[in-house]
Amino acid sequence: MKKVSDLHKGWTKDAAYRKEYDALEEEFALASAMIAARSRAGLTQEQLAAKMKTTQSTIARLESGKALPSARTLQRIAEATGSKLRILFETAGKPPKGKAA
């Protein structure tokens, strides 16, 4: 049985797959950032949910990318994990001014 990562490597050779995958890059990055904040705080999904007064299944949906959080939800995650929320807009394809590529 093949691993998903091995299948993904093969699929990325398909231009249509690659285009759709690249279109989801920001959502993957957001989900990854939420998981990282929770992990740094040493919290399980259930513990984070309790701090946010929501359910574990809600946290799981957010971390899987099946649901996109509002700015308020992101702020609540930051507060519950002892993190600081920062939102940054960058020019597509270019590093911010003063930053090396």
Summary of the structure (lengths in Angstrom):
residues: 101
radius of gyration: 16.4
end to end distance: 39.4
largest distance: 47.3
contacts: 209
relative contact order: 0.11
helix: 60%
strand: 0%
